[in-house]
């Protein structure tokens, strides 16, 4: 294990430990799954607004959401952007849950079965699948995103490839031998710290490197 990644995470914890994060321990699993789909290609604040609208409509459980008409679902999630496509993705996820008897039976599947089921669902790619695994199902999964690549590239760390699998494999290997960074909760925390840092000082444009 490179001391670099361990040191980076320790520094990020010191810098951002008090900042809020939208997925917290104890979060309702279905809400996490819906949020992981809604946050695709948009800011987390937009996804949160869509979740608030679903919550206010009493539609943040699988049965209630399934009972909505498609136009109604689209209108409720409009703040998340790409609302027609995302409504279809939510329907596809609901169908997956229905095929196995609900969200609990789905999450009871072994990780080696659960992840392929998620990836075979229309609208769920590797990043969304791993967010659902880690934050929703409470399974050990390393989540990688554009923020991960941005941060570690600027620190001259990580693989040359931009492929998700390459970065996930690299980060998983880096974290594997580090005490305190195993398990779903801690891996989720690692991802959260990286995202928080990328949203604040390590921005895509005009990064505030003096704060780092």
Secondary structure, DSSP 8 states (H G I E B T S, - for coil): --HHHHHHHHHHHHHHTTS--SS-TT--HHHHHHHHHHTTTS-HHHHHHHHHHHHHTT--SHHHHHHS-HHHHHHHTGGGSSHHHHHHHHHHHHHHHHHHTSHHHHHHS-HHHHHHHHHTSTT--HHHHHHIIIIIS--------HHHHHHHHHTT-S-S---HHHHHHHHHHHHHT-TT--HHHHHHHHHHHHHHHHHTTS-SSS--GGG-
